[in-house]
Amino acid sequence: MSEKEKLTELKEYVDRKNRETDLVNPYACTVVEGLHGWVNASDTWEGPLADEESEETKAEIDALIGVFAALSEDLATAIANAESGEEDS
């Protein structure tokens, strides 16, 4: 299996997992945006500190989503730059 084929297989796996978790899915914005909502909710915790923690949690979730999106983009770049010839292994 060539390097390009291996990278393509890995990218397909990453993209599939991203879709399954709804983290990197433009149609799942409401699901993803709601992940931090439990931090400042009437049945858990409310107040100024809860507001602050909710914003920090949202920032961390957004950063995590960015990591998974970037992984897919980086793999696409690696695929575009990979040699498509067969390896010796």
Steps between C-alpha positions, in 0.01 A plus 500: 500500500644836402545795734220682318261206546585473870443872552173484306382211717595691815321815381186300421511357854551844658220653293265213588571537872456878476157448343402231752576728794341805332803707600599594148165524328365832370144371544551419870570852623216495751620170648860615530413845628287342773783293643607776740145589606492265797765709678260789560153351529227539760515133597879497549673829568422866433667833562791716387759229563285250310482747209878521499544123518245454222697732272826322583339163431364628168847624404651160584234317299555736205875437522444124500275527195773702332754226568284233337418722201869588458597132514277427202634803312861404577436148374350641179817706450721198569299294250541769235876504560550123538665279246249259350759233415518171687735460796749218541333348808 
